[in-house]
Structures are given as structure tokens and as C-alpha cells.
Amino acid sequence: MTTSSKAISQRFVETVLIPMLGIACVIVLWAITSATLVKALPSPLQTWHASKLYVLEPFAKRGELDQGILRFTWYSLQRVAKGYALALLIGTPLGFVLGVSKFFTKAFDPIIQILRPVSPLAWLPLGLVLFQKPDPAATFTIAMCSMWPTVLNTALGVRSIPQDYINVARVLQLSKQKRLFKIMLPAALPYMFTGFRLSLGIAWLVIVASEMLTGAPGVGGFLWQEYNSLIYEHLILCICTIGLVGFVLDRLMSMVEMRLRVA
């Protein structure tokens, strides 16, 4: 076996076989728990039989809250995209200003630290009061909950720029625009993407809570409906969907970060 073949085999084992082994262990533990300890917990086989219609017909629409799991996911992702985009549009410039201005930091950092830990369960009712509709309220809630990692990591990235870079920009007499795009933005980008990834994860968590509270069609709304209907197999389907989508979103953001770093 050549060195290249060995490397491919090792990569296959590490990226496919070992994760599949971990998944198999979780399924076996789940089956044992449902059979012996928690009788109300559906077994893997029961969950598949009850949920396969939603998986095998992922884009079907039979009713407002009776649709394929990927159609529900699409509804949720649309709301997340709006709220997340708003969070980045507000949080990135705010982070830059916090990183550059000590006066601004002293003035607004206490407010940020007060607002940052507020739960989506608190922001959503305020959003409903302000906008009177579930979708704008969900967008508002996502933005308010998910923007803070972007704000704080962007500010940290700007503060971490070596002073030598700033001195070189002054010597070269670069304009503010060139200084921003040629020096500050590339130097702060790794910190910013850490914030972007954290914000995206929070945005995905918040949309599920928002849909559960408002009953809007989506993964969260479907989960809450099935809980009230005592169809516990669909709860597990929703939990698996939420986890898989969150995993894919994080990997996509990581790929974007790598492409930008290479560029």
C-alpha cells in the first residue's frame, strides 16, 4: 500500500468510521435506556417508524404544522438568516467602534454587559409588543441575543492589532479607508469569525425557542406541537434535526473562514 493510500485510509477511518462508531454507541445506549430505565422514551426503531414519513417526504406539505422536516427547517433557516444578518450589521461596526475608542467602551460596555445575558424568553415578548407580529418579533429576538459574541470578539480583535501595524500605516500616510480594509480588517478577521460562529449558533438556538413560544411553523413550532400531542418520537426527530443543522451551519462558517484566510 502506497503512502497516499495509507493516508486516504487513515482519513476515512478518522472522519467516517470512528464517528459512526460513536453514533452506534449512542443508539445502543438509547435503546437500552428506553427498554429498561425510561419506558416513556421511544426506542430508535419506534422513532424511525413514527418519523419516517417526515424524513422520506422532507418537503411535503399536508397542513400548517404537518409538513416534511426539511420544509420546517427551511422556514426556521429563513428567520435565522434575517435575524443573524441584522446581528452582524449592527454588531460588527459596534465592535469596531468599541475596539478603537476607549471613551466609547467606558460609556457603553456596562450597558452591553447588562443586555448580553438577557434570555430570549425576555426579548421575545418585547418584540411582540413592538412589532405585533411573530416573524418581526423573532427577527428582533435573534438579533438581540446573537449579536453580542460578534460585538465582543470584533472589539477584542481590533484591540489585539499589533501597534507596529498602526505605526506603519501612519508612516505610509494611509487614508482611514485603506487603514480599515488593508490593516485592521485582515488583522481582526480571525477574532471576528470566532464571534460570527458563536453568533450563528446562538441564532439557531433562539429561533427554536421563538417558534416554540409563538407557534410559528418551523422546527421549534413542530416540536412544541408534538410535545403537546404526546408524540414523543417526533420530539427526538426535531432534536436530531436541530443538532444536525447546527453542525452543518458551523462547518459552513468554518469553510468560509478558511477560504477568506487563504484569499
Summary of the structure (lengths in Angstrom):
residues: 263
radius of gyration: 22.9
end to end distance: 35.4
largest distance: 73.0
contacts: 822
relative contact order: 0.11
helix: 84%
strand: 2%
